[in-house]
Amino acid sequence: MSQPNWPTPCIRERMEFTALPGIAPFLDPLAIAIVGGGTVAAVVLRTPLRDLARGIGALRTLPRRRFGADPLIAQIAALTRIARRHGLIALDRSVIEDPDVAAAVAASVDGASPADVAALLLHLRTRRSERHRAAFDMWAAAADAAPALGMIGTLVGLVQMFTAMRDPATIGAAMAVALLTTLYGAALANLVALPIAARLKRNARHEAQERARYEGPLVSLAGIEPSVRSELRGRAA
C-alpha cells in the first residue's frame, strides 16, 4: 500500500502524535503559537497587571461551592444577641472570618452609627464588585482577541502559501496554518474564554445578591448601643 505524500511539517506531527491519529491533523505548532501566544500578548497589553493576576487567580474559585450568606447571617444574629445583653463592646474580640462582616462589626464596636456602617458596606461592596469585574473582563478580553488572532494567522498562512506556489511540498503546511488558526481562535474564544467569563460573572452576581442579605442585620447591629446606653441612663436616674 502506497504511503501518502505528506508535507514535511505534517510528517513530523504524524510521528509525534501517533498515539492520537485522529487529532494529529488538527495540531500545528505554528498555528498554536500565533493564536495562543497572540491572545496572551493582547490580554497582557490591554489589562493592568493587578487585574491580570485577579483574572488568573479567579480560576481557583470556579470549582468551589457558590457563596452563601446563611452562616454569616446566623453569626450576625448570635452577635446581636450578645450585643443586646452586654453592649457592642462585648464583640471586640469576636472571631469573624469574613472580612466585610468583620469590618462592619469593628466599626460598630468603635462607635460608628448605622448610617456609617451602611456607607462602609456600600464601599466594600463596590470594591468587591470592581475586583470581580476586573476578573471576568480579562477573560472577556481574551474571548475578543482570540478570533482576531485566528484571522491574523489565516492571513499569515495565505501569504506563506502564495509565496511558495512553486514548491508543492510547503503548500499543505501553509494552508494548514491558514485554516487551523481560524479554528483555534474560535475554539479558544467559545470553548474556553467565554465560558470562564460567563461563570465568573454569574458567580459574582450571585455573591453580590447573597451579601446584600446581611447588610440590614449589620446596620441594625450598629444601632443597638444607643438603646443600651439610654437604658443605663434611665436606671441611673
C-alpha positions as CSV (number, residue, x, y, z in Angstrom):
1,M,0.0,0.0,0.0
2,S,1.5,3.3,-1.0
3,Q,2.2,5.9,1.6
4,P,0.5,9.3,1.3
5,N,2.6,12.2,0.1
6,W,2.7,14.2,3.5
7,P,4.3,17.6,3.5
8,T,7.4,17.8,5.7
9,P,5.7,19.5,8.8
10,C,2.9,17.0,8.6
11,I,5.3,14.1,8.6
12,R,6.9,15.5,11.8
13,E,3.5,15.9,13.5
14,R,2.4,12.5,12.3
15,M,5.4,10.9,14.0
16,E,4.9,12.9,17.2
17,F,1.2,12.2,17.6
18,T,1.0,8.6,16.5
19,A,-0.9,7.8,19.7
20,L,-3.6,10.2,18.6
21,P,-4.0,9.6,14.9
22,G,-7.4,11.3,14.7
23,I,-6.2,14.5,16.4
24,A,-2.8,14.8,14.7
25,P,-4.0,16.6,11.5
26,F,-5.5,19.3,13.7
27,L,-2.3,20.1,15.6
28,D,0.1,22.6,14.2
29,P,2.7,24.3,16.4
30,L,2.9,27.5,14.4
31,A,-0.9,27.9,14.5
32,I,-1.0,27.3,18.2
33,A,1.8,29.8,18.7
34,I,0.1,32.5,16.7
35,V,-3.3,32.2,18.3
36,G,-2.3,31.2,21.8
37,G,0.7,33.5,22.1
38,G,-1.0,36.3,20.3
39,T,-4.1,36.1,22.6
40,V,-1.9,36.1,25.7
41,A,0.1,39.1,24.4
42,A,-3.1,41.0,23.6
43,V,-4.6,40.4,27.0
44,V,-1.4,41.4,28.8
45,L,-1.1,44.6,26.8
46,R,-4.7,45.7,27.5
47,T,-5.0,44.6,31.1
48,P,-3.3,46.1,34.2
49,L,-1.0,43.6,35.9
50,R,-3.2,43.7,39.1
51,D,-6.3,42.8,37.1
52,L,-4.4,40.2,35.2
53,A,-3.4,38.5,38.5
54,R,-7.0,38.7,39.6
55,G,-8.3,37.1,36.5
56,I,-5.9,34.2,36.7
57,G,-6.5,33.8,40.5
58,A,-10.2,33.7,39.9
59,L,-9.8,30.3,38.2
60,R,-9.4,28.8,41.7
61,T,-12.9,29.9,42.6
62,L,-14.6,28.0,39.8
63,P,-14.6,24.5,41.4
64,R,-15.7,25.9,44.7
65,R,-19.3,25.9,46.0
66,R,-21.0,29.2,45.4
67,F,-21.1,31.8,48.2
68,G,-23.9,31.6,50.7
69,A,-24.8,34.1,53.3
70,D,-26.7,31.8,55.7
71,P,-23.8,31.1,58.0
72,L,-22.9,34.8,58.2
73,I,-26.5,35.8,58.9
74,A,-26.6,33.2,61.7
75,Q,-23.3,34.5,63.2
76,I,-24.6,38.1,63.0
77,A,-27.8,37.1,64.8
78,A,-25.7,35.5,67.6
79,L,-23.6,38.6,67.8
80,T,-26.7,40.7,68.0
81,R,-28.0,38.7,71.0
82,I,-24.6,39.2,72.7
83,A,-24.6,42.9,72.0
84,R,-28.1,43.4,73.4
85,R,-27.1,41.7,76.7
86,H,-23.6,43.2,77.2
87,G,-23.3,46.0,74.7
88,L,-21.3,46.2,71.5
89,I,-18.0,46.3,73.4
90,A,-18.5,42.6,74.1
91,L,-17.9,42.0,70.4
92,D,-14.5,43.5,70.4
93,R,-12.7,40.1,70.4
94,S,-15.2,38.2,68.2
95,V,-13.6,35.9,65.6
96,I,-15.2,36.6,62.2
97,E,-13.7,35.1,59.2
98,D,-15.5,37.1,56.5
99,P,-13.6,40.4,56.1
100,D,-16.6,42.5,55.2
101,V,-18.6,41.4,58.2
102,A,-15.6,41.8,60.4
103,A,-15.0,45.4,59.2
104,A,-18.7,46.3,59.8
105,V,-18.7,44.8,63.3
106,A,-15.4,46.5,64.2
107,A,-16.8,49.8,63.0
108,S,-19.9,49.3,65.2
109,V,-17.7,48.5,68.2
110,D,-15.8,51.7,67.6
111,G,-19.0,53.7,67.8
112,A,-20.0,54.1,64.1
113,S,-23.6,55.0,63.5
114,P,-25.9,52.8,61.4
115,A,-25.5,55.3,58.5
116,D,-21.7,55.0,58.8
117,V,-21.9,51.2,58.7
118,A,-24.3,51.3,55.7
119,A,-21.8,53.6,53.9
120,L,-18.9,51.2,54.8
121,L,-20.8,48.2,53.5
122,L,-21.6,50.1,50.3
123,H,-17.9,50.9,49.9
124,L,-16.8,47.3,50.5
125,R,-19.5,46.0,48.1
126,T,-18.3,48.4,45.4
127,R,-14.7,47.4,45.8
128,R,-15.6,43.7,45.6
129,S,-17.7,44.3,42.5
130,E,-14.8,46.1,40.8
131,R,-12.5,43.2,41.6
132,H,-14.9,40.7,40.2
133,R,-15.5,42.8,37.2
134,A,-11.8,43.0,36.5
135,A,-11.5,39.2,36.6
136,F,-14.3,38.4,34.2
137,D,-13.4,41.4,31.9
138,M,-9.9,39.9,31.5
139,W,-11.4,36.6,30.2
140,A,-13.9,38.5,28.0
141,A,-10.9,40.4,26.5
142,A,-9.3,37.0,25.7
143,A,-12.5,35.9,24.0
144,D,-12.5,39.1,21.9
145,A,-8.8,38.7,21.0
146,A,-8.7,35.0,20.1
147,P,-10.8,35.2,16.9
148,A,-8.9,38.2,15.7
149,L,-5.6,36.4,16.2
150,G,-7.1,33.5,14.3
151,M,-7.8,35.8,11.3
152,I,-4.3,37.1,11.5
153,G,-3.0,33.6,11.5
154,T,-5.1,32.9,8.4
155,L,-3.6,35.8,6.6
156,V,-0.1,34.6,7.6
157,G,-0.8,31.2,6.2
158,L,-2.2,32.6,3.0
159,V,0.9,34.7,2.5
160,Q,3.1,31.7,3.1
161,M,1.0,29.7,0.6
162,F,1.1,32.3,-2.1
163,T,4.8,32.8,-1.8
164,A,5.5,29.1,-2.1
165,M,3.3,28.2,-5.0
166,R,6.3,26.8,-6.9
167,D,7.0,24.3,-4.0
168,P,4.1,21.9,-3.6
169,A,5.7,20.4,-0.5
170,T,5.1,23.6,1.5
171,I,1.6,24.5,0.3
172,G,0.0,22.0,2.6
173,A,1.7,23.3,5.7
174,A,0.9,26.9,4.9
175,M,-2.8,26.0,4.1
176,A,-3.0,24.1,7.5
177,V,-1.8,27.2,9.3
178,A,-4.4,29.3,7.4
179,L,-7.3,27.0,8.4
180,L,-6.2,25.9,11.8
181,T,-5.6,29.4,13.2
182,T,-9.2,30.3,12.5
183,L,-10.3,27.0,14.2
184,Y,-8.1,27.6,17.2
185,G,-9.3,31.2,17.6
186,A,-13.0,30.2,17.5
187,A,-12.4,27.3,19.9
188,L,-10.4,29.3,22.3
189,A,-13.0,32.1,22.4
190,N,-16.1,30.0,22.6
191,L,-15.0,26.9,24.5
192,V,-12.5,28.4,27.0
193,A,-12.5,32.2,27.5
194,L,-16.3,33.0,27.1
195,P,-17.4,30.1,29.4
196,I,-14.9,31.2,32.1
197,A,-16.0,34.8,31.8
198,A,-19.7,33.9,32.0
199,R,-19.2,31.7,35.1
200,L,-17.2,34.3,36.9
201,K,-19.8,36.9,36.1
202,R,-22.6,34.7,37.2
203,N,-20.8,33.8,40.5
204,A,-20.1,37.5,41.1
205,R,-23.7,38.4,40.7
206,H,-24.8,35.6,43.0
207,E,-22.4,36.6,45.7
208,A,-23.5,40.2,45.5
209,Q,-27.1,39.2,46.0
210,E,-26.2,37.0,48.9
211,R,-24.1,39.6,50.6
212,A,-26.9,42.1,50.3
213,R,-28.9,39.8,52.7
214,Y,-26.7,40.6,55.7
215,E,-26.4,44.3,55.3
216,G,-29.7,45.0,57.1
217,P,-28.8,43.0,60.2
218,L,-25.3,44.6,60.3
219,V,-26.9,48.1,60.2
220,S,-29.3,47.1,62.9
221,L,-26.4,45.8,65.0
222,A,-24.8,49.2,64.9
223,G,-27.9,50.8,66.3
224,I,-28.0,48.6,69.5
225,E,-25.6,50.6,71.6
226,P,-27.6,53.8,71.9
227,S,-30.6,51.9,73.3
228,V,-28.4,50.2,75.8
229,R,-26.9,53.5,76.9
230,S,-30.3,55.0,77.2
231,E,-31.5,52.1,79.4
232,L,-28.4,52.5,81.6
233,R,-29.0,56.2,81.9
234,G,-32.6,55.6,82.8
235,R,-31.6,53.2,85.5
236,A,-29.1,55.6,86.9
237,A,-31.6,58.4,87.0
